[in-house]
Amino acid sequence: MHLINATGMQVGYTMATDPSARDHIVVAIKGTFAFPRHDGDVCEIAEEQQPLTTADEFCGAPAYSSVRYETDFALRKLRCDVLLNASAYAPEGHEATKVKVGIKIGRMMKVFDVIGDRMWMGGVFSRITSPVPFRVMPITYDRAFGGIDNLDSDEATPDAYAVNPVGRGWHRTRNRFRMSGAQAPNTEDPADPVRVPWGNYRPMSLGVVGRSWPQRYRHAGTYDRSWIDNVFPFLPADFNELYFQAAPEDQQIEYPRGGEEIILFNLVPEGRIRFRLPNIKMPVCFFHKDGSIKDQQGLLDTILIEPDRRRLILTWRASVALKRNVFEIPEAVVGQMSMTWWRARAVGKNYYRSLAELVQARCAEGRSR
């Protein structure tokens, strides 16, 4: 498929299959925006645009660390993911042992504590050491409550905290005398602070939830013998598209309309910052081989905020179901094309944005002869 990009952003497409085994063409549009110079203003498109992510990128070793960027090519998202790759900043640049961080966008607000490095002291009554003061602390699931309890060297397959297997601080009671010096988590819910290593605490972070974690995997469907014998390699009938949501549930919102205010707390050196989402319409026009045209509006379904880099990354998505194969749709246009372009296309003529582009095309034709 020939993809015409009129957005000034990054655009790409792929094919995806739904649970009914029907193929879709999925177009993803990714725009990078800079934080505004003045507090409360709208973010403006950045000069440097980040490329589309074609495969998951991790903070460390793949599958053994948290995901920094998830692929941009999900079939669809039923809600908008709000994700952050961020750090906690102590107020006014002074050292602190605990910093409350948060984000607010519309009715969604999430607040939790970021705490300096601590260790468990093992024994009958396990306890946590006093936190080490810090000025800046990365916020990832690697530092949230969870992890693998591998303190018993004789254990061949140690258990993991399923809802966050890449975290730190979780251990079983059987290892209470082995855990002295083990890392404790750097984040916690202020309403339910971490007190014991074998507790059932919610891991507090702002990034991507792992695909294999139960928060997402419960939506992936049933992969049993019947699926192997009768459905493979297609998705099971009970696959739920909520699986495509990369953010934790408390960071999923309705599709934004544009202009929504975002407030960050202690996620930037200045402590508090406000800015607004740009209000951008994202038309996607699919041209079918039979001459018909299908117009769609791309849905803004992923908001990624990177305060350390002073940037906002937005992803829109549009898809169209296919009857047979990808050749049904030879061309698609993303963004607003001029009326001149549409007139040229209607009469079968080539469109050139400028005289220089026309001259360049003619020269290229001459060289090819």
N, C-alpha and C positions, 0 to 999 in steps of 0.2 A: 504494500500500500504506500502510495506517495503521500507524505504528510507535509502540508504547507503551514508554516508557523508564522503567524502575524502578531505574536504576543511580546516579543523581546525577552521571553523566558525560555526555559528548557522544556522540550516537548518530546515525547516518545510514545510508542504503542507496543502492545503485545497481544497474544491470544490467551484466553482463559476459559475454563470449562466449569459450568455450574453443576449442581447435583443431578439435574435431569440429563446430563451428558451433552448439553447444548453448548456450542462454542460461541464465544463473544470476542469482539475486538475491543480492547480497553486502551483508551488514550489517557495518559497522565501528563499534567502540566505543572511544572515546578517553578515557583518564582521566589527569588531571594530579595529581601527588603531590609533596608538599614533602619536602625532606631532613629527617631527624629532628633533634631538638634534641640528642640524646645519641648519641655515636658507637656504631655497631653496631646501632641500633634499626631498626625497620621504618618505611619511608616511609608517611606518612599522607596521605589524600586532601586536596587543596588546596581552599581556598575558591573560588579563581578557576580555572575549567576552560578550557583552551585549545580553540578550535574545531577541527573536522575540517578538514584541508587538502584542498581540492578540485582544486588545480592546483599543480604544482611551483613553489616559491619559491626564488629564487637569492640568493646573497650580493651580487651586483652585476648586471651586464647579463645578461639571459637568454641561455643558450647560450654565453656568453663568460666565465662565472664558475662557481664550484662551487654545487651545490644545497644550500640550507640545510634546506628541508623538502620531502620528496617527497609526492605525493598519498597519502592514506590509503585509496584505493579500488582497490587491486590485487585481482585475482580471488582469489588465494591465495598463500601463501608456504609453501614446503616446510620451511623452518627459521626460526628467530627471528633477525631482524636486531638487532644491538646497535650503535647509532649515538650519536655525541657531537657536540654543538656546544660546543666548549670552547676554553680558553686555557691556555697554559703559564705557571706562576707560579714565579719564582725563589725558592729557599728563604729563609724568614725575611724576605722583603721586600727583600733585598739584590739589587743588580744582579748578573747572571751572563751569561757569553757562551754557555753551553750548559746546558740543563736536560733531564734524563731524565724523561719522562712515561710513564704507563702506566695500564692498566685491567685488573682481574682479576674475572671472574665465573665461578664454577664452575671448569671445567678450561681455560677460555679466558683467555689472558693476552697482552696486546700491549704492547710497550715500544719506544720510539724516542727519538731525540734531537731537541730543538728548539734551534735555534741563532740567535744574533743576526744582524741584517742583514749581508750580505756582497755583494761584487761580483766579477765575473770580471775578471781582467787578461789581455788577449789577447796573442797572439804565438806564436812557434814552440812554446814551452812554456807553455801557459795555466795560470794558478793562481788561487786564491781569496784575497781579502783577509782580514785578521783580522776576526772578528765583532764587531759593536757590542754592548756590554752592554745588557741589557734587564731589566725587572722583570716585565712581562706581555707575552705574545706570542699573538695569535690563531692557532689551528690550523685550517687549511682546505687543501683541495687547491690553492687559488690560490697558496699559499706552499710547496707541495711540489714535488719535481723534476718538470719537464715544461715545457709551454708551446709557443709557436709561435716558430720561428726566422725572424724578420722583419728581420734585420739588413741584408740585401741589398735596398736600395731599388729595384733594377732587376728584382726577382723579382715576377712578377704574383701567383702563388699559393704563398706560402711553406709549407714543411712544418711539421707539428705532431708532437709526441710523443704517439702515439695513446693510450697508457694513461693519460695525464693532459694533455690539450690546454690546460687552463686554468692550468697551473702556471708555474713560472719556473726558469730555469737551464739548459734544454736548448738546445744549438746544435750545428750540424754543423761538421765539421773545415774545410769550405770557407770558413767565416766566422771562423776563429780570429783573424784580424787585425782584425776589426770588433767584437769582443765586449767590449772594455775598457769598464767602467762598467755592463755588463749585470747585472741582479740574479741572484744565486745563490739556491738554495732555502734555506728556513728549517728544513726537517725532513729527516732522513735516518735510515737504518737503521744502528745502531751497528756491525753486523757487516759492512756494506758502505757506508762513508762515500763521499760524492760527492767525486771527485777530478778528473774531466775533464768538460767540458760535453757531450761526445758519448757519454757512457756510457749503459748500459742499466740504470739504477737503478730500484728499486721506489719509487713515490711513497708517502710515509708521511703518512697523515692518519687521521681517525677518523669522517668524515662519509660522505655519500651518494656512491656511484660513479655517474658519468654514464650515462644510458641508451645513448648512442651510443658509449661506450668499449668496446673489445674484450672486457674482462672480463665485460660483460653482453651486448653485441650478439651474441656467438657463440652465445648461447642463443635468439636471436630467430627463427631459422629462415631458410629460403631464399625470397628474393623475386625470382624470375626470370620469364622470359616465360611459362612454364607456370603459375606462380602468377597472373600478371596475366590470362591467358586463361581459367583454369579455377577459381580459388579466390577471387580478389579479390571482395568486400572482407573476407573472413574470414582468420583466421590460417593460416599454412602448416602442413602436417601435422607438420613437424619442429620446430615451436615447442616450446621447453622452458620449463616454469614456473619454472625457476631464474632466468629473466629478471626475474622480479618481485622478486628479492632485491636490496635497495638497498645493503646493506653489503658491504664487501670480504669475501672468503672467510674470512679469519682473524678476522672479527667476526660470523660466523654460528654459532649454537649450536642445540642441541635445544630444543624448546619448553619453557620453564621450568614448573616445578610450583608455584612460589611459595615464598618464604622464602630464595631464594638470596642469598648475600652478594656485594656488589659493593664492590670496593676501588679507589679512585682515587689515583694518585700524582702529585703536583705539578700537579694540575688544579684545585686550590682554593688560596686564599691560605695556609691552615694546613698545606699540604703533603700530608697524607694524611687520607683520610676513608673510613669504612666505613658501609654501610647495607644493609638487606635489602629484597628485593622483597616487596610485599604478597602475601598468599595469598588470591586472590579467585577464586571460581567465577563464570563468566559464562554462565549458561544463555540460550539463544536459542530461542524457541518459535515456529514458523511454523504459522499456521492456514490450511489449504487450503479452497478454495471448496466442496469436496465434504464438508467436515466433519472430515476427518482432520487430525491434528496431527503435526508433525515436530519432535522435540526435539533440540537440539544443544548442545554446550558450545563456546563461543567459544574459539579458540586464541589465546594471547598470542604474536604473531608479530613485534612490533616494540617494542624498548626504546630510547627516546631519552633521553639524559641531557644536561642543560644545567647544568653545575656553576656557571657564572657567575650563573645565575638560581636556583640552589639548588632545582632541580626535576627531576622524573622524569616522563616522559610514556610511557604504555603504550597499545598498541593491540591489541585483540582482534578476531578476524574469524570470521564464520560465513557459509556460503553454502548455497544449495539450488538444484538443477537444475530447470529448468522444462520442461514437455512442450510447451506452445504459447506462452503469453505471461504477462506479469506479473500479469494479473487472476486467475490461478489461486490466488494467495496474497493475499487482501485485508488480512490483518492479521498482525503479528508482535509478540511481547513480548520485551523484552530485560531480563534481571535477574530477581530474585525478587519475584513478586507474592504478596500475602497469600492465605490460604485463603478469606477473605471475598470477595475479588475473583473467585476461581475459582468459588465457589458462585453469585455473582451472574451471572456469565457463563453458567453451566450452565443457569440458569432464565430467561435472557433479560432480566435486570434491569440497570439502570444501577448502577454502583458509585461511591460517593462516599467519599472518604477522611476526611471530617469533616462535622459539622453545618453549618459555615460554607460548605463547598463545595456542600452540598445546597441551602442557602438561596440561594446565588449562582446556581446552575443554575435554580432555580425563578423567581427574579427575571428572569433572562435570557429564560426562556420567556414570562413575562408581558409583557415589553416587545416580544417579537416578534409577539405576537398583535394 
